[in-house]
Amino acid sequence: MNKTLKIILITILTICFFFSITPFSTRGNGSSKIFIQADGAVDPPTAPIKQNGDTYVLTGDIYGASIIVEKDGVTVDGDGHTIQGNNVPLSAGVDLTFRKYVTVKGLKIMNFYFGILLNGSQYSTVIENTISSCTYIIAATGGKNNKIYHNNFLSSPNRVYGGANQWDNGYPDGGNFWNDLYGEDHYLGPLQNINGSDGIIDQAFEMDEDNFDGYPLMGNFFSFKLEKKGTTHSLYMVSNFRVSSVKWDSDKEEMTFYVDGDSNFKGFCLICVPHSLLNETDEILVNETVPQYVNYNLHNNEAYHWIYFSSDKLGKVRITSKTSGAEMPESPLMMITPPLTTIVLLSMLAIASAVIAIIIYRKHISKVP
């Protein structure tokens, strides 16, 4: 290969590598669009969206473009990626106009006029998204029977317009975090009338006569996936501080994570854990210290249980499990059961009897003339 050809090849590979790591960008005025078409195709095909059946997963961040969904019954999974506009008038991060049974999850949407458009949409779900710096976080003129919960709304003010939709998933799952909503948490329970805290604001948040969040969250919503014995388990937390580095240790049967924030304020965590991961909680420690307030049995159903704690101390949190549904190995003490003890004693007795018999026999032989 001559020198010129080598230079050309290296240049091509460098360009390919550059585009492979560069987020998708229209470099336009923020009004460009990415379509999930009625036939299921993604247009343009170069958009960082991977199709798996009716699920469309973002594989990279998107700048200067909106996602327009033209097909019913699909899921748009942001997988933690960002879609960012330039707040052009009437632009939308995700447009579900006149769609049915569409789920939008795991997206960070910012700098659009409308975060998500639900105009005329029905039976769709907006869950686990973070919407910030948008003129309207949700606009839903003519939209009804859509479920919107476990989102972080950080636009300040968080404006909502139109529709008649459900903004929570009941108790204790709760609704959304509104960063400009002030509330107190002195009570728990479906009616919020039992003394104690649960990470939910005591009063419902009414946007208008057709829209209210019955259980607004006291802190940001976080979702995580942990692997145990080859199986992936989903759990979520609500906290007024940042939650990070969530891990499961199968050997110790314990979960650890970090809560980081201003140490001048009390921190709290509401944790929803599947029984398949953590079946029975033994103890919660924050920096190896028992927190001031713990409710190990906030709520329980067939699949999940909810734990709440608050603490003046922040840092490493460790939750140990009594059983976690796993088979506990027998300890050496447990292995020495009464039958085994009996066998050992009988064996020793048999050996002693044999020794005595041999001694007696030898004495008898020595006396024979």
C-alpha positions in Angstrom: 0.0 0.0 0.0 1.5 3.3 -1.0 1.8 6.4 1.2 -1.1 8.3 -0.5 -3.5 5.4 -0.2 -2.6 5.0 3.5 -3.3 8.7 4.1 -6.7 8.5 2.3 -7.7 5.4 4.3 -6.7 6.9 7.7 -8.7 10.1 6.8 -11.8 8.0 6.0 -11.5 6.0 9.2 -11.1 9.2 11.2 -14.2 10.8 9.7 -16.2 7.6 10.4 -15.1 7.5 14.0 -15.9 11.2 14.4 -19.5 10.7 13.2 -19.9 7.6 15.3 -19.3 9.5 18.5 -21.0 12.8 17.5 -24.6 13.2 18.8 -27.3 13.4 16.1 -27.8 17.1 15.2 -29.7 18.8 12.4 -27.6 21.9 12.9 -30.7 23.8 12.0 -33.2 26.1 13.7 -34.7 23.5 16.0 -37.7 22.8 13.8 -36.4 19.6 12.1 -38.3 16.3 12.8 -37.6 12.6 13.2 -40.6 10.5 12.3 -41.6 7.1 13.6 -43.9 6.5 10.6 -47.2 4.6 10.4 -45.4 1.7 8.7 -42.9 1.6 11.6 -40.0 3.0 9.7 -37.7 5.7 11.2 -37.2 8.7 9.0 -34.4 9.8 8.6 -32.9 6.3 9.0 -29.7 8.0 10.2 -31.4 9.1 13.4 -30.0 7.4 16.6 -33.0 5.2 17.2 -32.9 1.4 17.2 -36.1 -0.5 16.4 -37.0 -3.7 18.2 -40.5 -4.7 17.2 -42.8 -1.9 18.5 -40.1 -0.5 20.8 -37.9 2.3 19.6 -34.8 2.9 21.8 -32.6 6.0 21.5 -28.9 5.1 21.1 -27.6 8.6 21.3 -28.6 12.2 22.2 -30.6 14.3 19.7 -30.1 18.1 19.2 -32.3 20.4 17.2 -35.0 17.9 16.2 -38.3 16.7 17.5 -39.6 13.1 17.5 -43.0 12.7 15.7 -44.9 9.5 16.4 -47.3 8.5 13.7 -48.0 4.9 14.8 -50.2 3.6 17.6 -49.1 1.1 20.2 -45.4 1.8 20.2 -42.9 2.6 23.0 -40.3 5.3 22.7 -37.5 4.5 25.2 -35.0 7.3 25.7 -32.7 5.0 27.7 -31.5 8.1 29.6 -30.6 10.1 26.4 -31.3 13.7 25.8 -33.5 15.4 23.2 -32.8 19.1 23.1 -34.3 21.9 21.1 -33.8 25.7 20.8 -37.2 26.6 22.3 -38.6 27.6 18.9 -42.3 28.7 19.2 -44.6 25.7 19.0 -41.8 23.2 18.8 -42.2 19.9 20.7 -39.8 17.4 22.1 -42.1 14.4 21.4 -45.3 14.8 19.5 -48.0 12.2 20.1 -50.9 14.1 18.5 -53.9 11.8 17.9 -52.0 8.7 19.0 -53.3 5.8 21.2 -51.5 3.4 23.5 -48.0 5.0 23.0 -45.5 4.9 25.9 -42.8 7.6 26.2 -40.2 6.7 28.9 -36.6 7.4 30.0 -36.1 10.7 28.1 -34.5 13.9 29.1 -36.4 16.6 27.2 -35.2 20.2 27.3 -35.5 23.6 25.5 -38.7 23.0 23.6 -41.9 25.1 23.6 -43.8 21.9 24.4 -42.0 19.1 26.2 -44.6 16.5 25.1 -47.6 17.0 22.9 -50.7 14.9 23.7 -53.2 16.7 21.7 -56.0 14.3 20.9 -54.0 11.4 22.4 -55.7 8.7 24.4 -54.6 5.8 26.6 -50.9 6.7 26.3 -48.3 6.7 29.1 -45.6 9.3 29.9 -43.3 7.8 32.6 -39.8 8.2 34.0 -38.9 11.3 31.9 -37.2 14.5 33.0 -38.6 17.7 31.3 -36.8 21.0 31.8 -36.6 24.5 30.3 -39.8 24.1 28.3 -42.5 26.8 28.1 -45.2 24.0 28.6 -44.1 20.7 29.9 -47.3 18.9 28.7 -49.9 20.2 26.3 -52.9 17.9 25.8 -55.8 19.7 24.1 -58.5 17.1 23.5 -56.2 14.5 25.1 -57.8 12.2 27.7 -57.3 9.0 29.6 -53.5 9.3 29.4 -51.3 8.4 32.4 -48.5 10.7 33.4 -46.5 9.7 36.4 -43.0 9.2 37.8 -41.6 12.2 35.8 -39.4 15.0 37.0 -40.8 18.3 36.0 -38.0 20.9 36.3 -39.1 23.8 34.1 -40.2 26.4 36.7 -42.9 27.2 36.1 -44.2 23.8 35.1 -47.1 24.8 32.9 -49.7 22.3 31.7 -52.4 23.0 29.2 -55.6 21.2 28.2 -56.9 17.6 28.3 -58.3 15.4 31.1 -55.6 13.0 32.2 -54.4 10.9 35.1 -51.2 12.3 36.8 -50.5 9.6 39.4 -50.4 5.9 39.7 -52.2 5.7 43.0 -50.7 5.0 46.4 -47.9 4.4 47.2 -46.5 4.6 43.7 -47.4 8.3 43.6 -47.3 10.9 40.8 -44.6 13.3 39.6 -42.0 15.6 41.1 -42.7 19.3 40.5 -39.7 21.3 41.4 -41.8 24.5 41.9 -44.4 22.9 44.1 -44.0 23.4 47.8 -45.5 20.9 50.2 -45.0 19.1 53.5 -44.8 15.4 54.3 -46.1 14.7 57.8 -48.6 12.0 56.9 -48.8 8.7 55.0 -51.4 6.4 53.6 -53.9 6.5 50.7 -55.8 9.3 52.5 -52.6 10.9 53.8 -54.1 10.9 57.3 -51.7 8.6 59.3 -48.8 10.1 61.2 -45.5 9.5 59.5 -43.7 10.4 56.3 -43.8 8.5 52.9 -42.0 10.8 50.4 -45.4 12.1 49.1 -46.7 15.6 49.6 -49.7 15.5 52.0 -52.0 17.6 49.7 -52.9 16.8 46.1 -51.8 19.2 43.4 -54.7 20.5 41.2 -53.7 22.0 37.8 -57.3 22.6 36.8 -60.7 21.0 37.3 -59.8 18.1 34.9 -56.2 17.5 35.9 -54.6 16.9 39.3 -51.7 14.9 40.8 -53.2 13.1 43.7 -49.8 12.1 45.2 -47.1 14.6 44.1 -43.6 13.4 45.0 -41.4 15.2 47.6 -38.2 14.6 45.7 -36.8 13.5 42.3 -37.7 10.2 40.9 -34.8 7.7 40.1 -35.1 4.3 38.4 -32.5 1.6 38.4 -31.9 -1.9 37.1 -29.9 -4.5 39.1 -28.8 -8.0 38.2 -29.1 -10.9 40.6 -28.3 -14.4 39.5 -28.6 -13.5 35.8 -32.0 -11.9 36.2 -32.6 -8.1 35.9 -34.7 -6.4 38.5 -36.2 -2.9 38.3 -36.6 -0.7 41.3 -37.1 3.0 41.9 -36.4 5.6 44.5 -37.6 9.1 45.4 -35.2 11.4 47.2 -34.6 15.1 47.8 -30.9 14.4 47.0 -29.1 12.7 44.2 -29.0 8.9 44.3 -26.1 7.2 42.6 -23.9 4.0 42.4 -26.7 1.6 43.2 -25.3 -1.9 43.4 -26.4 -5.4 44.5 -24.0 -7.8 46.2 -25.2 -11.3 45.8 -22.6 -12.7 48.2 -23.6 -10.4 51.0 -27.3 -10.3 50.0 -27.3 -6.5 50.3 -27.9 -3.4 48.3 -25.8 -0.2 48.5 -26.1 3.2 47.0 -25.0 6.8 47.8 -27.1 9.8 48.7 -25.3 13.1 47.9 -26.5 16.6 48.8 -26.3 19.5 51.2 -25.5 18.1 54.6 -27.3 21.1 56.2 -30.7 19.5 55.2 -32.2 16.3 56.2 -32.3 13.7 53.4 -34.9 11.1 52.7 -35.4 8.1 50.4 -38.6 6.2 49.4 -37.5 2.9 47.9 -39.7 0.5 45.9 -38.0 -2.9 45.8 -39.2 -6.1 44.1 -39.5 -9.1 46.4 -37.4 -11.1 43.9 -34.4 -8.9 44.7 -34.9 -8.0 48.4 -37.5 -10.2 50.0 -37.2 -9.1 53.6 -35.2 -6.2 54.9 -32.9 -6.7 57.9 -31.5 -3.3 58.5 -30.8 0.1 56.8 -27.6 1.9 57.7 -26.4 5.3 56.5 -22.6 5.5 56.9 -23.0 2.5 59.2 -25.4 4.4 61.4 -29.1 3.7 61.9 -31.1 6.7 60.4 -33.3 8.8 62.7 -36.6 7.5 61.1 -37.2 4.2 59.2 -40.4 2.6 58.1 -39.6 -0.9 56.8 -43.2 -1.7 56.1 -44.6 1.4 54.4 -46.5 -0.7 51.9 -46.4 -4.3 50.6 -48.0 -6.2 47.7 -47.4 -9.4 45.9 -44.6 -8.0 43.8 -43.0 -5.1 45.7 -42.5 -3.6 49.1 -41.9 0.1 49.9 -39.3 1.3 52.5 -38.9 4.9 53.7 -36.1 6.5 55.8 -34.8 9.9 56.6 -31.5 11.0 58.1 -29.4 13.9 58.9 -26.4 12.0 57.7 -25.7 11.5 54.0 -23.4 9.2 52.2 -23.3 5.4 51.7 -26.6 3.6 52.4 -26.5 -0.2 53.0 -29.6 -2.3 53.1 -29.1 -5.9 54.2 -31.4 -8.8 53.6 -32.6 -11.5 55.9 -33.3 -14.0 53.1 -34.0 -12.2 49.8 -35.8 -15.4 48.7 -32.5 -17.3 48.5 -31.7 -20.6 50.0 -29.5 -20.0 53.0 -26.5 -22.3 53.3 -26.4 -24.5 56.4 -23.9 -23.4 59.0 -21.4 -25.9 60.5 -23.5 -25.8 63.7 -26.7 -26.6 61.8 -25.0 -29.5 60.1 -24.4 -31.3 63.5 -27.9 -32.5 63.9 -29.1 -34.8 66.7 -29.0 -37.9 64.4 -25.4 -37.1 63.4 -24.5 -36.7 67.0 -26.0 -40.0 67.8 -24.1 -41.7 65.1 -20.8 -40.2 66.3 -21.5 -41.3 69.9 -22.4 -44.8 68.8 -19.3 -45.0 66.6 -17.1 -44.0 69.6 -18.9 -46.4 71.8 -18.3 -49.2 69.3 -14.6 -48.4 69.0 -14.3 -48.3 72.8 -16.1 -51.6 73.1 -13.8 -53.2 70.5 -10.7 -51.9 72.3 -12.0 -53.3 75.6 -12.8 -56.6 74.0 -9.3 -56.9 72.5 -7.7 -56.2 75.9 -9.9 -58.8 77.7 -9.2 -61.3 74.9 -5.4 -60.8 75.3 -5.5 -61.2 79.0 -7.5 -64.4 78.5 -5.0 -65.8 76.1 -2.1 -65.0 78.4 -3.7 -67.2 81.2 -4.1 -70.3 78.9 -1.4 -72.9 79.8 
